[in-house]
Amino acid sequence: MEEIKEPLADVEAETPAVPPEPVFKKKSVIREYAESIAIAVLLALVIRTYLVQAFKIPSGSMEDTLLIGDHLLVSKFMYGTKLPFSEGRVLKVRDPRRGDVIVFEYPEDPSKDFIKRVIGTPGDVVEGKDKKVFVNGTMYENPHEIHKEKEIIPKEMNPRDTFGPVTVPADSYFVMGDNRDRSYDSRFWKFVKRDQIKGLAIIKYWSWDRDKLRPRLGSIGTIIN
């Protein structure tokens, strides 16, 4: 007897659906350059605003510590960085000290930046007698100061060589140039307020001698004391 078999139903193998691969649009070269430039500008602004800023020396008031043509980096976070639209400061390490070389807004014209050395801090009594400077009754000896003129000008005529005594107010500083006879500083226009200080000069990153038309290689990388 012939065995009858029922036909088997065709079973179609179930294959899992494969999702389509995402299509990524390539950025145009112009867009990539634009984004790179935008990021670089943003980083530069952040660094300049909160960390360090470059300055160039235009005059000889700080000779021989700083010469015309010296390019400096100034630490903005050492004394605390000013927050935009606020009196507050962040990232502060310490307050300015006697002997620090600082960059600040010129009190008589805030659009200009000056650089001088701190001589008197808040509460100090500063006095000048015949080219010698006294702080709280003790002569302040600055190894970097120079005098290029022997003549002593009387106090009645000019405060360059003899001045004071003056007491430095709170949140203010008395500053002078190292080139004492050729510096326009606190002897003439009094004090620098704390919120006018931009930072501490830390290093020379470039120096150009405009008279000899060549770089001062020995000055590049010099720490400012």
N, CA, C and O of each residue as an XYZ file, in Angstrom:
900
protein
N       0.853     -1.179      0.000
C       0.000      0.000      0.000
C       0.880      1.216      0.000
O       1.830      1.344      0.773
N       0.530      2.098     -0.892
C       1.375      3.284     -1.012
C       1.042      4.262      0.087
O      -0.115      4.592      0.342
N       2.098      4.708      0.722
C       1.921      5.644      1.834
C       1.709      7.031      1.265
O       2.471      7.507      0.424
N       0.677      7.649      1.735
C       0.355      9.000      1.259
C       0.852     10.004      2.296
O       0.512      9.933      3.477
N       1.632     10.900      1.836
C       2.159     11.938      2.733
C       1.533     13.283      2.389
O       1.383     13.647      1.223
N       1.176     14.003      3.438
C       0.613     15.342      3.213
C       1.748     16.307      2.834
O       2.837     16.290      3.409
N       1.448     17.113      1.881
C       2.498     18.070      1.477
C       2.820     19.038      2.628
O       1.927     19.527      3.319
N       4.089     19.290      2.805
C       4.515     20.221      3.861
C       4.343     21.662      3.397
O       4.667     22.021      2.265
N       3.830     22.456      4.296
C       3.640     23.868      3.956
C       4.999     24.557      3.855
O       5.901     24.359      4.669
N       5.088     25.356      2.835
C       6.351     26.111      2.679
C       6.442     27.141      3.806
O       5.561     27.982      3.986
N       7.522     27.044      4.544
C       7.761     27.989      5.635
C       8.828     28.995      5.198
O       9.991     28.656      4.979
N       8.398     30.191      5.088
C       9.336     31.213      4.636
C      10.196     31.678      5.820
O       9.676     32.085      6.859
N      11.466     31.612      5.648
C      12.372     32.036      6.726
C      12.198     33.529      6.992
O      12.207     34.362      6.086
N      12.040     33.821      8.278
C      11.868     35.219      8.657
C      13.238     35.885      8.847
O      14.042     35.463      9.678
N      13.471     36.898      8.083
C      14.751     37.634      8.153
C      14.508     38.975      8.825
O      13.659     39.745      8.376
N      15.242     39.267      9.894
C      15.031     40.545     10.576
C      15.329     41.731      9.661
O      16.283     41.719      8.883
N      14.491     42.745      9.779
C      14.668     43.923      8.935
C      15.920     44.689      9.345
O      16.163     44.906     10.532
N      16.705     45.093      8.368
C      17.928     45.841      8.629
C      17.627     47.328      8.486
O      17.207     47.778      7.420
N      17.845     48.107      9.576
C      17.535     49.538      9.478
C      18.480     50.226      8.497
O      19.647     49.854      8.378
N      17.974     51.208      7.816
C      18.833     51.914      6.851
C      19.946     52.673      7.560
O      19.745     53.214      8.647
N      21.097     52.709      6.949
C      22.226     53.423      7.537
C      21.962     54.917      7.498
O      21.477     55.455      6.502
N      22.299     55.595      8.632
C      22.090     57.057      8.638
C      22.989     57.743      7.626
O      24.124     57.329      7.387
N      22.478     58.750      7.068
C      23.229     59.495      6.067
C      23.785     60.768      6.713
O      23.027     61.626      7.166
N      25.094     60.876      6.750
C      25.732     62.051      7.335
C      26.109     63.018      6.215
O      26.765     62.672      5.233
N      25.660     64.226      6.424
C      26.008     65.249      5.452
C      27.387     65.815      5.775
O      27.649     66.206      6.912
N      28.225     65.858      4.823
C      29.558     66.399      5.030
C      29.502     67.927      5.121
O      28.806     68.598      4.359
N      30.282     68.454      6.106
C      30.344     69.898      6.240
C      31.149     70.482      5.081
O      32.115     69.886      4.606
N      30.739     71.613      4.662
C      31.506     72.280      3.615
C      32.824     72.765      4.197
O      32.939     72.988      5.402
N      33.802     72.925      3.340
C      35.112     73.388      3.779
C      34.994     74.775      4.409
O      35.655     75.059      5.407
N      34.175     75.621      3.845
C      34.002     76.975      4.368
C      33.433     76.933      5.783
O      33.867     77.678      6.661
N      32.446     76.043      5.994
C      31.855     75.950      7.323
C      32.856     75.445      8.345
O      32.893     75.941      9.472
N      33.675     74.458      7.966
C      34.683     73.931      8.887
C      35.687     75.018      9.269
O      36.048     75.150     10.439
N      36.130     75.783      8.297
C      37.050     76.880      8.592
C      36.394     77.917      9.492
O      37.019     78.423     10.424
N      35.129     78.232      9.210
C      34.423     79.237     10.006
C      34.295     78.793     11.458
O      34.484     79.594     12.374
N      33.970     77.505     11.673
C      33.839     76.989     13.036
C      35.185     76.996     13.751
O      35.259     77.336     14.931
N      36.241     76.627     13.050
C      37.579     76.621     13.660
C      38.003     78.025     14.065
O      38.564     78.232     15.142
N      37.731     78.979     13.196
C      38.087     80.369     13.502
C      37.277     80.882     14.678
O      37.810     81.577     15.544
N      35.981     80.543     14.718
C      35.123     80.996     15.814
C      35.605     80.449     17.155
O      35.628     81.169     18.153
N      35.991     79.170     17.172
C      36.492     78.549     18.404
C      37.802     79.204     18.838
O      38.010     79.471     20.021
N      38.684     79.459     17.867
C      39.973     80.093     18.184
C      39.766     81.493     18.752
O      40.431     81.886     19.710
N      38.843     82.241     18.156
C      38.565     83.602     18.646
C      37.986     83.552     20.052
O      38.348     84.359     20.908
N      37.087     82.602     20.288
C      36.475     82.466     21.611
C      37.522     82.131     22.669
O      37.518     82.712     23.754
N      38.412     81.199     22.356
C      39.473     80.843     23.298
C      40.395     82.032     23.562
O      40.803     82.274     24.698
N      40.718     82.771     22.498
C      41.583     83.937     22.661
C      40.934     84.982     23.565
O      41.608     85.595     24.393
N      39.638     85.181     23.408
C      38.925     86.150     24.244
C      38.898     85.715     25.700
O      39.071     86.534     26.603
N      38.679     84.416     25.927
C      38.650     83.901     27.296
C      40.018     84.063     27.956
O      40.120     84.517     29.096
N      41.076     83.683     27.217
C      42.441     83.799     27.754
C      42.782     85.260     28.038
O      43.335     85.579     29.091
N      42.450     86.146     27.097
C      42.765     87.569     27.256
C      41.974     88.203     28.396
O      42.476     89.092     29.084
N      40.753     87.753     28.593
C      39.900     88.350     29.614
C      40.207     87.833     31.008
O      40.188     88.596     31.975
N      40.491     86.530     31.118
C      40.587     85.931     32.443
C      41.983     85.458     32.848
O      42.238     85.283     34.040
N      42.891     85.246     31.900
C      44.169     84.625     32.255
C      45.372     85.542     32.028
O      45.944     86.055     32.990
N      45.757     85.750     30.786
C      46.926     86.585     30.497
C      46.629     87.530     29.337
O      45.758     87.273     28.506
N      47.378     88.630     29.306
C      47.228     89.594     28.223
C      48.605     90.119     27.851
O      49.478     90.264     28.707
N      48.790     90.402     26.569
C      50.072     90.916     26.087
C      50.068     92.439     26.082
O      49.058     93.069     25.768
N      51.216     93.025     26.435
C      51.386     94.474     26.422
C      52.751     94.802     25.828
O      53.685     94.003     25.890
N      52.842     96.000     25.252
C      54.103     96.487     24.682
C      54.535     97.748     25.424
O      53.707     98.602     25.743
N      55.835     97.860     25.696
C      56.370     99.027     26.410
C      56.652    100.155     25.411
O      57.481     99.991     24.516
N      55.966    101.307     25.558
C      56.146    102.404     24.605
C      57.086    103.508     25.084
O      57.498    104.352     24.289
N      57.435    103.512     26.390
C      58.243    104.616     26.931
C      59.351    104.081     27.832
O      59.421    102.886     28.120
N      60.221    105.006     28.272
C      61.372    104.595     29.067
C      61.215    104.788     30.554
O      62.217    104.815     31.269
N      59.992    104.924     31.056
C      59.800    105.218     32.479
C      60.175    104.057     33.398
O      60.347    104.254     34.601
N      60.303    102.843     32.841
C      60.679    101.692     33.665
C      62.082    101.179     33.346
O      62.445    100.076     33.754
N      62.880    101.980     32.613
C      64.266    101.561     32.352
C      65.026    101.451     33.677
O      64.734    102.213     34.598
N      65.971    100.549     33.806
C      66.399     99.589     32.797
C      65.696     98.227     32.953
O      66.054     97.254     32.288
N      64.711     98.177     33.824
C      63.962     96.931     34.020
C      63.225     96.565     32.743
O      63.282     95.421     32.291
N      62.536     97.537     32.162
C      61.784     97.347     30.924
C      62.207     98.417     29.930
O      62.283     99.596     30.276
N      62.481     98.007     28.697
C      62.955     98.920     27.673
C      61.877     99.143     26.622
O      60.969     98.328     26.459
N      61.992    100.250     25.921
C      61.066    100.502     24.810
C      61.194     99.367     23.794
O      62.294     99.044     23.347
N      60.080     98.778     23.443
C      60.101     97.656     22.508
C      59.972     96.303     23.166
O      59.851     95.288     22.479
N      59.995     96.270     24.494
C      59.755     95.003     25.205
C      58.274     94.628     25.091
O      57.397     95.487     25.188
N      58.013     93.353     24.885
C      56.645     92.834     24.846
C      56.464     91.902     26.040
O      57.267     90.994     26.252
N      55.413     92.128     26.814
C      55.224     91.415     28.076
C      53.951     90.591     28.085
O      52.998     90.863     27.355
N      53.966     89.578     28.936
C      52.739     88.868     29.285
C      52.378     89.265     30.708
O      53.223     89.259     31.604
N      51.117     89.606     30.900
C      50.634     90.072     32.201
C      49.603     89.091     32.741
O      48.620     88.774     32.072
N      49.838     88.619     33.947
C      48.905     87.700     34.596
C      47.701     88.467     35.120
O      47.840     89.349     35.967
N      46.507     88.128     34.610
C      45.296     88.821     35.043
C      44.628     88.116     36.215
O      43.830     88.714     36.936
N      44.959     86.834     36.401
C      44.305     86.085     37.482
C      45.060     86.175     38.808
O      44.522     85.788     39.846
N      46.313     86.684     38.794
C      47.087     86.755     40.028
C      46.354     87.577     41.088
O      46.276     87.186     42.252
N      45.818     88.729     40.660
C      45.089     89.600     41.583
C      43.577     89.394     41.495
O      42.813     90.108     42.145
N      43.150     88.429     40.700
C      41.726     88.195     40.507
C      41.231     88.884     39.253
O      41.523     90.056     39.019
N      40.478     88.150     38.446
C      39.945     88.695     37.201
C      38.590     89.339     37.432
O      37.710     88.753     38.062
N      38.433     90.540     36.921
C      37.165     91.249     37.078
C      36.084     90.591     36.226
O      36.306     90.289     35.054
N      34.929     90.375     36.813
C      33.797     89.831     36.076
C      33.112     90.948     35.298
O      32.975     92.062     35.804
N      32.679     90.659     34.068
C      31.996     91.692     33.280
C      30.744     92.198     33.994
O      29.982     91.419     34.567
N      30.545     93.521     33.950
C      29.363     94.172     34.524
C      29.234     93.904     36.025
O      28.131     93.859     36.569
N      30.392     93.726     36.684
C      30.355     93.429     38.113
C      31.625     93.947     38.771
O      32.645     94.137     38.108
N      31.556     94.174     40.085
C      32.733     94.578     40.853
C      33.472     93.368     41.415
O      34.549     93.501     41.996
N      32.885     92.190     41.238
C      33.485     90.985     41.793
C      34.705     90.513     41.007
O      34.882     90.870     39.842
N      35.548     89.704     41.661
C      36.735     89.141     41.042
C      36.799     87.643     41.307
O      36.378     87.162     42.359
N      37.337     86.911     40.324
C      37.475     85.468     40.460
C      38.929     85.080     40.221
O      39.713     85.869     39.694
N      39.279     83.870     40.609
C      40.611     83.287     40.391
C      41.729     84.048     41.105
O      42.890     83.958     40.705
N      41.391     84.789     42.149
C      42.402     85.591     42.838
C      43.400     84.711     43.578
O      43.018     83.789     44.298
N      44.687     85.008     43.390
C      45.755     84.315     44.095
C      46.208     85.131     45.306
O      46.353     84.599     46.406
N      46.430     86.435     45.088
C      46.858     87.314     46.187
C      46.635     88.769     45.804
O      46.270     89.075     44.669
N      46.861     89.665     46.766
C      46.766     91.103     46.520
C      48.118     91.638     46.036
O      49.145     90.991     46.243
N      48.128     92.810     45.393
C      49.407     93.408     44.983
C      50.312     93.659     46.186
O      49.845     94.023     47.266
N      51.616     93.460     45.983
C      52.598     93.656     47.039
C      53.616     94.713     46.634
O      53.793     95.006     45.452
N      54.280     95.277     47.632
C      55.355     96.231     47.367
C      56.428     95.534     46.525
O      56.871     94.432     46.852
N      56.833     96.188     45.446
C      57.834     95.606     44.549
C      57.242     94.982     43.299
O      57.971     94.744     42.336
N      55.942     94.708     43.282
C      55.305     94.153     42.088
C      55.320     95.171     40.950
O      55.145     96.368     41.176
N      55.529     94.688     39.732
C      55.405     95.533     38.537
C      54.021     95.273     37.961
O      53.710     94.154     37.553
N      53.192     96.313     37.928
C      51.789     96.127     37.559
C      51.407     96.970     36.339
O      51.993     98.019     36.071
N      50.414     96.477     35.619
C      49.794     97.229     34.520
C      48.426     97.688     35.016
O      47.685     96.922     35.632
N      48.106     98.950     34.737
C      46.852     99.506     35.251
C      46.323    100.583     34.306
O      47.042    101.077     33.437
N      45.060    100.934     34.494
C      44.459    102.025     33.743
C      44.977    103.353     34.309
O      44.896    103.599     35.513
N      45.497    104.184     33.443
C      46.010    105.485     33.867
C      44.860    106.282     34.489
O      43.870    106.555     33.810
N      44.972    106.659     35.767
C      43.853    107.310     36.458
C      43.315    108.561     35.776
O      42.124    108.855     35.882
N      44.176    109.306     35.073
C      43.725    110.542     34.432
C      43.161    110.312     33.037
O      42.560    111.213     32.452
N      43.351    109.105     32.499
C      42.797    108.747     31.190
C      42.703    107.223     31.114
O      43.649    106.574     30.669
N      41.573    106.635     31.543
C      41.425    105.170     31.611
C      41.584    104.447     30.278
O      41.700    103.222     30.253
N      41.592    105.190     29.167
C      41.780    104.535     27.869
C      43.235    104.135     27.645
O      43.538    103.380     26.721
N      44.134    104.640     28.489
C      45.557    104.326     28.371
C      45.995    103.387     29.493
O      45.490    103.457     30.614
N      46.943    102.511     29.170
C      47.511    101.598     30.166
C      48.905    102.072     30.555
O      49.711    102.426     29.695
N      49.184    102.075     31.860
C      50.507    102.417     32.380
C      51.099    101.177     33.049
O      50.383    100.249     33.424
N      52.430    101.189     33.188
C      53.100    100.119     33.926
C      54.108    100.756     34.884
O      54.949    101.551     34.465
N      54.021    100.409     36.164
C      54.897    100.960     37.198
C      55.133     99.897     38.267
O      54.584     98.797     38.213
N      55.975    100.265     39.249
C      56.259     99.365     40.360
C      55.503     99.832     41.609
O      55.464    101.026     41.904
N      54.910     98.894     42.333
C      54.195     99.223     43.567
C      55.204     99.596     44.651
O      56.138     98.846     44.934
N      54.997    100.770     45.250
C      55.860    101.243     46.335
C      55.104    101.229     47.663
O      55.635    100.791     48.684
N      53.871    101.708     47.642
C      53.066    101.760     48.854
C      51.758    101.004     48.686
O      51.085    101.127     47.663
N      51.405    100.222     49.696
C      50.145     99.469     49.710
C      49.177    100.159     50.685
O      49.586    101.073     51.401
N      47.911     99.742     50.727
C      46.941    100.432     51.584
C      47.416    100.592     53.030
O      47.809     99.624     53.680
N      47.370    101.852     53.523
C      47.781    102.142     54.899
C      49.214    102.599     55.040
O      49.578    103.148     56.080
N      50.046    102.390     54.020
C      51.450    102.806     54.088
C      51.574    104.328     54.030
O      50.762    105.017     53.412
N      52.625    104.831     54.697
C      52.967    106.252     54.603
C      54.219    106.362     53.736
O      55.272    105.827     54.083
N      54.098    107.059     52.611
C      55.194    107.153     51.638
C      55.693    108.590     51.582
O      54.907    109.537     51.557
N      57.031    108.736     51.563
C      57.628    110.072     51.528
C      58.913    110.042     50.706
O      59.656    109.061     50.730
N      59.162    111.128     49.980
C      60.392    111.255     49.213
C      61.238    112.387     49.722
O      60.741    113.488     49.955
N      62.551    112.117     49.904
C      63.477    113.149     50.381
C      64.738    113.103     49.518
O      65.530    112.165     49.612
N      64.914    114.116     48.685
C      66.119    114.229     47.857
C      66.417    112.934     47.105
O      67.526    112.404     47.181
N      65.421    112.430     46.380
C      65.509    111.239     45.540
C      65.462    109.922     46.314
O      65.465    108.855     45.700
N      65.419    109.971     47.623
C      65.300    108.741     48.419
C      63.840    108.575     48.850
O      63.171    109.544     49.208
N      63.365    107.337     48.809
C      61.972    107.054     49.142
C      61.895    106.311     50.472
O      62.643    105.363     50.717
N      60.983    106.757     51.318
C      60.782    106.137     52.629
C      59.339    105.613     52.726
O      58.386    106.298     52.355
N      59.211    104.394     53.230
C      57.895    103.790     53.444
C      57.770    103.463     54.924
O      58.542    102.671     55.464
N      56.794    104.079     55.571
C      56.577    103.907     57.012
C      57.837    104.248     57.819
O      58.149    103.594     58.815
N      58.552    105.284     57.367
C      59.720    105.764     58.091
C      61.016    105.059     57.765
O      62.074    105.464     58.248
N      60.962    104.005     56.950
C      62.171    103.247     56.591
C      62.485    103.448     55.116
O      61.592    103.387     54.271
N      63.759    103.688     54.808
C      64.123    103.893     53.410
C      63.861    102.634     52.593
O      64.292    101.539     52.955
N      63.150    102.810     51.495
C      62.839    101.678     50.612
C      63.913    101.577     49.544
O      64.058    102.468     48.707
N      64.653    100.501     49.577
C      65.733    100.298     48.617
C      65.253     99.373     47.505
O      64.989     98.191     47.725
N      65.148     99.931     46.324
C      64.753     99.163     45.146
C      65.982     98.971     44.263
O      66.482     99.939     43.690
N      66.476     97.744     44.143
C      67.709     97.525     43.377
C      67.565     97.834     41.887
O      68.558     97.902     41.164
N      66.322     98.020     41.432
C      66.104     98.257     40.006
C      66.013     99.737     39.649
O      66.029    100.079     38.467
N      65.918    100.620     40.638
C      65.744    102.041     40.333
C      67.025    102.667     39.819
O      68.125    102.278     40.213
N      66.873    103.639     38.936
C      68.023    104.366     38.401
C      67.705    105.864     38.417
O      66.542    106.266     38.377
N      68.759    106.680     38.475
C      68.624    108.138     38.412
C      69.552    108.635     37.316
O      70.764    108.431     37.377
N      68.976    109.289     36.315
C      69.758    109.751     35.175
C      70.063    111.248     35.241
O      70.724    111.802     34.363
N      69.569    111.885     36.300
C      69.832    113.313     36.462
C      70.312    113.578     37.889
O      69.672    113.149     38.850
N      71.421    114.274     38.028
C      71.998    114.553     39.351
C      71.288    115.694     40.068
O      71.287    115.752     41.298
N      70.694    116.586     39.319
C      70.045    117.755     39.910
C      68.894    117.349     40.814
O      68.102    116.474     40.463
N      68.798    117.982     41.977
C      67.683    117.755     42.896
C      66.744    118.950     42.820
O      67.134    120.088     43.085
N      65.492    118.665     42.448
C      64.492    119.724     42.290
C      63.805    119.969     43.632
O      63.361    119.014     44.270
N      63.704    121.233     44.081
C      63.034    121.535     45.355
C      61.564    121.111     45.329
O      60.918    121.130     44.281
N      61.059    120.734     46.479
C      59.672    120.285     46.606
C      58.688    121.347     46.151
O      57.645    121.027     45.580
N      59.014    122.612     46.401
C      58.117    123.709     46.038
C      57.938    123.836     44.527
O      56.936    124.374     44.056
N      58.901    123.344     43.784
C      58.843    123.453     42.319
C      58.251    122.212     41.668
O      57.534    122.304     40.671
N      58.555    121.049     42.239
C      58.181    119.808     41.572
C      58.304    118.652     42.569
O      59.271    118.612     43.330
N      57.356    117.713     42.589
C      57.437    116.611     43.557
C      58.326    115.443     43.121
O      58.317    114.389     43.758
N      59.078    115.621     42.060
C      59.868    114.494     41.540
C      60.840    113.934     42.570
O      60.921    112.718     42.744
N      61.580    114.808     43.256
C      62.639    114.353     44.159
C      62.253    114.392     45.636
O      62.785    113.633     46.446
N      61.328    115.279     45.975
C      60.882    115.398     47.368
C      59.363    115.561     47.377
O      58.818    116.438     46.706
N      58.693    114.710     48.141
C      57.228    114.758     48.181
C      56.733    114.170     49.506
O      57.474    113.510     50.235
N      55.452    114.434     49.788
C      54.817    113.818     50.943
C      55.252    114.417     52.274
O      55.816    115.510     52.334
N      54.971    113.659     53.357
C      54.455    112.281     53.356
C      52.968    112.196     52.981
O      52.184    113.107     53.245
N      52.609    111.049     52.346
C      51.224    110.787     51.985
C      50.848    109.392     52.508
O      51.666    108.472     52.513
N      49.602    109.264     52.941
C      49.101    107.966     53.406
C      48.269    107.337     52.300
O      47.352    107.963     51.768
N      48.596    106.092     51.956
C      47.882    105.400     50.880
C      46.496    104.995     51.370
O      46.384    104.300     52.380
N      45.435    105.414     50.676
C      44.072    105.068     51.109
C      43.772    103.578     50.950
O      44.525    102.837     50.317
N      42.662    103.166     51.538
C      42.207    101.782     51.393
C      41.936    101.493     49.917
O      41.477    102.362     49.175
N      42.229    100.256     49.504
C      41.997     99.815     48.116
C      42.735    100.682     47.105
O      42.253    100.878     45.989
N      43.893    101.201     47.480
C      44.681    102.043     46.577
C      46.167    101.697     46.715
O      46.585    101.052     47.677
N      46.961    102.147     45.720
C      48.388    101.834     45.705
C      49.184    103.043     45.203
O      48.731    103.788     44.334
N      50.374    103.217     45.770
C      51.297    104.264     45.357
C      52.342    103.605     44.463
O      53.010    102.660     44.884
N      52.489    104.096     43.228
C      53.379    103.441     42.267
C      54.405    104.436     41.727
O      54.155    105.641     41.680
N      55.558    103.913     41.321
C      56.612    104.742     40.735
C      57.318    103.962     39.638
O      57.342    102.731     39.651
N      57.902    104.708     38.669
C      58.710    104.077     37.641
C      60.120    103.830     38.141
O      60.609    104.569     38.995
N      60.780    102.807     37.625
C      62.161    102.526     38.032
C      63.117    103.605     37.529
O      64.146    103.863     38.153
N      62.785    104.229     36.414
C      63.570    105.350     35.890
C      63.057    106.605     36.595
O      62.296    107.383     36.020
N      63.478    106.791     37.835
C      62.848    107.737     38.754
C      62.789    109.174     38.243
O      61.802    109.873     38.475
N      63.826    109.616     37.558
C      63.864    111.015     37.117
C      63.033    111.272     35.869
O      62.834    112.423     35.482
N      62.544    110.201     35.234
C      61.803    110.370     33.978
C      60.529    109.525     33.968
O      60.185    108.883     32.975
N      59.859    109.552     35.090
C      58.614    108.787     35.208
C      57.501    109.681     35.742
O      57.686    110.405     36.720
N      56.351    109.621     35.091
C      55.161    110.357     35.535
C      54.303    109.373     36.303
O      53.688    108.492     35.702
N      54.248    109.505     37.628
C      53.638    108.466     38.449
C      52.913    109.045     39.655
O      52.472    110.194     39.623
N      52.788    108.254     40.722
C      51.996    108.672     41.892
C      52.538    109.914     42.584
O      51.810    110.545     43.349
N      53.763    110.278     42.347
C      54.294    111.519     42.902
C      53.532    112.732     42.361
O      53.441    113.774     43.008
N      52.988    112.558     41.149
C      52.308    113.666     40.473
C      50.779    113.538     40.508
O      50.072    114.522     40.725
N      50.275    112.308     40.291
C      48.814    112.139     40.227
C      48.258    111.219     41.317
O      47.135    110.724     41.210
N      49.051    110.997     42.358
C      48.604    110.273     43.568
C      48.463    108.764     43.366
O      49.460    108.100     43.084
N      47.256    108.199     43.499
C      47.134    106.749     43.712
C      46.425    106.011     42.576
O      45.670    106.586     41.792
N      46.712    104.702     42.529
C      46.006    103.789     41.621
C      44.991    103.008     42.446
O      45.349    102.383     43.444
N      43.751    103.041     42.040
C      42.722    102.290     42.750
C      42.789    100.809     42.391
O      43.224    100.438     41.301
N      42.356     99.983     43.318
C      42.434     98.532     43.131
C      41.726     98.067     41.861
O      42.223     97.190     41.155
N      40.573     98.651     41.573
C      39.820     98.181     40.407
C      40.385     98.697     39.088
O      39.879     98.351     38.020
N      41.447     99.536     39.155
C      42.110     99.999     37.933
C      43.273     99.101     37.531
O      43.812     99.232     36.431
N      43.660     98.193     38.417
C      44.805     97.315     38.142
C      44.379     96.161     37.235
O      43.398     95.469     37.507
N      45.136     95.968     36.154
C      44.828     94.907     35.197
C      45.579     93.614     35.479
O      45.064     92.530     35.202
N      46.785     93.709     36.024
C      47.499     92.472     36.307
C      48.963     92.684     36.649
O      49.461     93.809     36.686
N      49.638     91.569     36.899
C      51.052     91.530     37.284
C      51.903     91.173     36.073
O      51.673     90.147     35.432
N      52.887     92.016     35.754
C      53.814     91.721     34.658
C      54.704     90.550     35.063
O      55.327     90.576     36.124
N      54.761     89.512     34.208
C      55.474     88.297     34.617
C      56.677     87.934     33.742
O      57.680     87.437     34.256
N      56.593     88.174     32.430
C      57.686     87.704     31.571
C      57.747     88.515     30.275
O      56.729     88.991     29.774
N      58.969     88.660     29.742
C      59.149     89.264     28.423
C      59.138     88.133     27.388
O      59.963     87.222     27.449
N      58.210     88.197     26.452
C      58.170     87.146     25.440
C      58.792     87.591     24.116
O      59.022     86.775     23.224
N      59.063     88.904     23.998
C      59.708     89.421     22.796
C      60.282     90.795     23.119
O      59.762     91.504     23.981
N      61.353     91.168     22.425
C      61.943     92.497     22.633
C      62.602     92.940     21.344
O      63.383     92.205     20.740
N      62.271     94.170     20.929
C      62.803     94.695     19.672
C      63.512     96.026     19.912
O      62.931     96.967     20.452
N      64.771     96.086     19.504
C      65.563     97.310     19.610
C      65.337     98.117     18.334
O      65.862     97.779     17.273
N      64.552     99.185     18.449
C      64.193     99.946     17.251
C      65.356    100.788     16.726
O      65.362    101.174     15.557
N      66.338    101.074     17.582
C      67.492    101.850     17.132
C      68.445    100.994     16.305
O      68.967    101.437     15.282
N      68.664     99.766     16.760
C      69.575     98.865     16.057
C      68.853     97.939     15.081
O      69.482     97.170     14.354
N      67.505     98.028     15.079
C      66.680     97.228     14.156
C      66.968     95.738     14.264
O      67.192     95.051     13.268
N      66.956     95.264     15.494
C      67.184     93.838     15.711
C      66.574     93.428     17.052
O      66.385     94.276     17.924
N      66.262     92.142     17.230
C      65.699     91.694     18.506
C      66.755     91.656     19.597
O      67.935     91.427     19.330
N      66.315     91.884     20.832
C      67.202     91.728     21.981
C      67.059     90.281     22.461
O      66.231     89.987     23.323
N      67.848     89.409     21.914
C      67.704     87.978     22.189
C      67.911     87.656     23.662
O      67.299     86.725     24.185
N      68.761     88.410     24.330
C      69.029     88.139     25.741
C      67.859     88.475     26.657
O      67.813     88.021     27.800
N      66.909     89.274     26.155
C      65.775     89.678     26.978
C      64.583     88.728     26.847
O      63.734     88.654     27.735
N      64.533     88.010     25.735
C      63.380     87.148     25.464
C      63.326     86.007     26.492
O      64.300     85.279     26.686
N      62.186     85.874     27.130
C      62.016     84.836     28.145
C      62.430     85.261     29.548
O      62.407     84.451     30.474
N      62.808     86.530     29.711
C      63.250     87.025     31.018
C      62.078     87.237     31.953
O      61.085     87.863     31.580
N      62.188     86.713     33.178
C      61.179     86.947     34.202
C      61.316     88.361     34.721
O      62.430     88.844     34.921
N      60.186     89.039     34.945
C      60.204     90.428     35.394
C      60.174     90.475     36.914
O      59.226     89.994     37.534
N      61.202     91.050     37.512
C      61.296     91.170     38.963
C      61.128     92.628     39.396
O      61.178     92.928     40.589
